[in-house]
């Protein structure tokens, strides 16, 4: 079972930046896919970005060019660098791991973008 702990959320003004971190309980090269999802109040949870064990990345259209997902394998950490944040990025952000046919979620970290 993979355990995930997120950090790095907070309140930021439009145009600002945040970096989310997700520490996994297992080696990242033993996990097939790592991803960040987000869920705004009253809306469904959507994938934001994902990265495979081969470092192939996919982003949802609304964050392309602004967000970057990356892995630090020795430290078992996945990052989501978020630049030029906008109010519509406000949501609870979840780390997700897919390993051997099973998915695992972290508890989430809140990102709020407001002036």
N, C-alpha and C positions, 0 to 999 in steps of 0.2 A: 504494500500500500504506500502510495506517494503522499507525503504531507507537504503543503505549500503555505508559506507565510509571506504576505505582501506588506509593503511599506512604501512611503513616499508621497502619499496623497496629501491634499491640502487645499487651501483657498488661494486663488491666483487671479490677477486681473486679466482681461482680454489682451491677447498678444504675449502673455507670459509663458513660462516654461516650467515643467516638472519632470522629474525622472522617477518612475515607479520601479521597485525592485521586488523580485519574487525569489525567495530561497527555497530550494527543494531538498527533501530529506534523502534523495538518492542522486547518484551521478547523472548529470544531464545526458551523457552519451549512452545511458541505458533507457532514456525516455524517447519515444518516437516523435512526438510533437509537443511543443510548448506554445501556449497562446495566451493572449490577453482578450478578455471579453468585457463588456460594460453594460450596465442596466440603469436607465434613467427611470425616475418615478413614473409608474403607470405604463411603462413600455416593456417590451420583451428584451431578453438578454441577447446581445449581438456580439459576434466576434469582431475584434478591432484589428488584430495582427496575429500572425502565427509564424513559427519557425520550426523547421524539421531538424532531424538529427544531422542532415547534410547541409544545414544552414540555408535551406531554401525558404524564402520569406514571402508572405502574402499579406496584403493590407486591404481594408475596406476602402472604397473610393474616397470617402469623405475625409480620410486622414492621410492619404498618400501625399508625400512631400513634406508632411509636418511631423509625423510620428516615425520612430525607428525602433524596431525590436532587435535585441541582440542577446547573445549568451556569453557568460563567463564560466566556462566549464570547470576550471579548478575550484572556483568558489561556489559552484552549484547554483548560480544566480542567473535569472533572466531579467532583462531590463526593458522598459518601455520609455524611451525618451520622447517627450511630447513638447513640441514647440508651437508657437503661434496659437495658443489655446483660445478657444472661442466658447461663448456661453452654451452652445449646443453640445460641447464636449462634457458638460457637467453630468456626472453619473457615478455609480459605484463600480469600480474596476476590479475584476476578478482575474486571478491567475488560474490557468488550466493546464493540466498535463494529461497526455494520452499515452498509455503504456500497455502493451500486450492486450489490446482490446478493451481496456477499461479507462474511464475518465475520472479525473480527480480535480477538485476545486479548492481554492483557498477561501478565506473568509471575506475578502474584499477590502479595498481601501477607497475612501471617498475622494473624488476630485470635484471641486466646485470652481467655476469660472464666473466671476462677477465683478463689476466695477463698484 
